[in-house]
Amino acid sequence: PGEPCHPTNDPYFRPGNNVTRGQFSKIAANSAGFNEPPGAQQYEDVAVGSTFFDFIWRLSDRGYVTGYPCGGVGEPCGPSNLPYFRPNANVTRGQLSKIDANAAGYNDTPGAQQYEDVAPGSTFYDFIWRLSDRGIINGYPCGGLGELCGPNNLPSFRPGANPTRGQASTLVSTPFSPPRPP
C-alpha cells in the first residue's frame, strides 16, 4: 500500500525503516566481500538454508557477531545447546558499529572518550571509537533535544538506538568504498 509499481517494476528500498540483525549481517558480509561456503549451523534460530544463514555464518565464523545463550524466555535449548542470533530483531547503533568495524578490519587502539553515552570499557566503545575516529560515524550534539551535556560537552552516540536502513547502508558503504579510510 502506498507504493505504486513503476513501469520498470523497480522495488522499494524503504530507507526510513529499521534494519534487522539478519539484514545488516547480509549487508556487511557482502560489502566486505566475504563469500566462502558456510559450515554447520551455529544458532538455534538461523537454520541452514534460511535467508541470512550464509551471511551470519561468515561473520560469526570470524568472531564478528555473537548470539545470546539458549534458555531464555522463548529461546529453549535444543539438543546442541546452540545460542540464538535473533536475526529478526532490530540491530542497534552499537551492534552495527561492532559488525562494521570488525568487517572492515579496523583494530587500532582506541583513544580518548568521544561520546557522553559511550564510556571507555563499555561494550561497543572500541568499535564506535574506530569508526568515529575515521569520520565514518558521528553523534548528536550535547544540548540538543533530549541530549545531556557532561563536563566535556561531548556529543551523544545513542548506542542502543535503532538505525534506519538508509543510515546503515551509508555507514557500511564508507569503509568498503574507494577511497577507503585507513
C-alpha positions in Angstrom: 0.0 0.0 0.0 1.2 3.5 -0.9 4.0 2.0 -3.1 2.7 2.0 -6.7 4.7 0.0 -9.2 6.8 1.9 -11.6 6.7 1.0 -15.3 10.1 -0.8 -14.8 8.8 -2.6 -11.6 11.7 -1.2 -9.5 11.5 -2.4 -5.9 11.2 -0.1 -2.9 14.1 0.2 -0.5 12.3 1.8 2.4 15.3 3.8 3.7 13.4 5.0 6.8 12.6 1.5 8.1 14.7 -0.1 10.8 17.3 -2.7 9.8 17.4 -6.1 11.4 20.4 -8.1 12.6 19.9 -10.5 9.8 19.7 -7.8 7.1 22.7 -6.0 8.4 24.7 -9.2 8.5 24.0 -9.6 4.8 24.9 -6.0 4.1 28.2 -6.2 6.0 29.3 -9.6 4.8 28.6 -8.7 1.2 30.3 -5.3 1.5 33.4 -6.9 3.0 33.5 -9.4 0.1 33.0 -12.5 2.4 31.8 -15.3 0.2 33.3 -18.6 1.4 30.9 -21.6 1.7 29.2 -21.7 5.1 29.6 -24.7 7.5 27.4 -26.1 10.1 24.5 -24.4 11.9 25.8 -22.0 14.6 22.5 -20.6 16.0 19.2 -22.2 17.0 17.2 -19.6 15.2 19.3 -19.4 12.0 18.7 -22.8 10.2 20.8 -24.0 7.3 19.3 -22.6 4.1 17.4 -19.7 5.8 17.5 -16.3 4.3 20.5 -14.9 6.2 22.3 -18.1 7.2 25.3 -17.7 4.9 26.0 -14.1 5.9 25.5 -14.6 9.6 27.7 -17.7 9.4 30.5 -15.8 7.7 30.5 -13.0 10.3 30.1 -15.4 13.2 32.9 -17.7 12.0 35.2 -14.7 12.1 34.0 -13.8 15.6 32.5 -10.5 14.3 29.0 -11.3 15.6 27.8 -13.5 18.5 24.5 -14.6 19.9 22.6 -15.0 23.1 22.7 -18.1 25.3 19.8 -20.5 24.9 17.5 -21.0 27.9 16.0 -17.5 28.0 12.3 -16.7 27.7 11.1 -18.1 24.3 14.5 -19.4 23.5 14.7 -23.0 24.7 17.9 -25.0 24.4 17.9 -27.5 21.6 19.8 -30.8 21.5 23.1 -28.9 20.7 22.5 -26.0 23.1 23.1 -23.5 20.3 22.8 -19.8 21.1 20.2 -17.6 19.5 21.1 -14.9 17.0 17.7 -13.1 16.8 18.0 -12.3 13.1 14.6 -10.5 13.0 15.5 -8.2 15.9 16.4 -4.6 15.0 20.2 -4.0 15.1 21.3 -1.2 17.4 23.8 1.5 16.6 26.3 -0.1 18.9 25.9 -3.6 17.3 26.1 -2.1 13.9 29.3 -0.3 14.8 30.9 -3.6 16.0 29.9 -5.5 12.9 31.1 -2.7 10.6 34.4 -2.0 12.3 35.2 -5.7 12.5 34.3 -6.5 8.9 36.4 -3.5 7.8 39.4 -4.9 9.7 39.8 -1.9 12.0 41.6 -2.9 15.1 43.6 0.2 16.2 43.8 1.0 19.9 41.1 3.5 20.9 41.9 6.9 22.4 40.0 9.4 24.5 36.3 9.2 25.0 34.3 10.7 22.1 30.7 10.4 23.3 29.0 11.2 26.5 27.0 7.9 26.5 29.8 5.6 25.4 32.3 5.3 28.2 35.7 3.6 27.9 35.4 0.0 28.6 31.7 -0.2 27.6 30.6 -3.0 25.2 30.9 -1.1 22.0 33.4 1.6 22.9 36.3 0.3 20.8 34.2 -0.2 17.7 32.4 3.1 17.9 35.7 4.9 18.6 37.4 3.3 15.5 34.6 4.3 13.1 34.2 7.8 14.7 37.9 8.5 14.5 37.8 7.9 10.8 34.8 10.2 10.4 32.5 7.3 9.3 30.0 7.8 12.1 29.1 10.7 14.4 26.7 11.5 17.2 24.2 14.1 18.3 25.4 17.4 19.8 25.1 17.8 23.5 22.3 20.2 24.5 20.2 19.0 21.6 16.7 17.7 22.1 17.0 15.0 24.8 20.8 15.1 24.9 22.6 15.8 28.1 25.8 17.7 28.3 28.6 16.4 30.5 31.7 18.3 31.8 33.5 18.0 28.4 30.4 18.8 26.2 30.8 15.6 24.3 28.1 14.6 21.8 25.8 11.6 22.4 26.0 8.4 20.3 22.9 6.6 21.3 24.4 3.1 21.1 21.1 1.4 21.9 19.1 3.3 19.3 17.9 1.6 16.1 19.4 2.9 12.8 17.4 3.1 9.7 18.1 1.0 6.6 19.3 4.2 4.9 21.7 5.1 7.7 23.0 1.5 7.9 23.7 1.4 4.1 25.6 4.7 4.3 27.6 3.6 7.3 28.6 0.3 5.8 29.4 1.7 2.3 32.1 4.1 3.6 34.7 1.6 4.8 34.4 -0.5 1.7 34.2 2.1 -1.0 37.3 3.8 -2.5 38.9 5.8 -1.2 38.8 3.6 1.9 39.6 5.2 5.2 42.8 3.7 6.6 
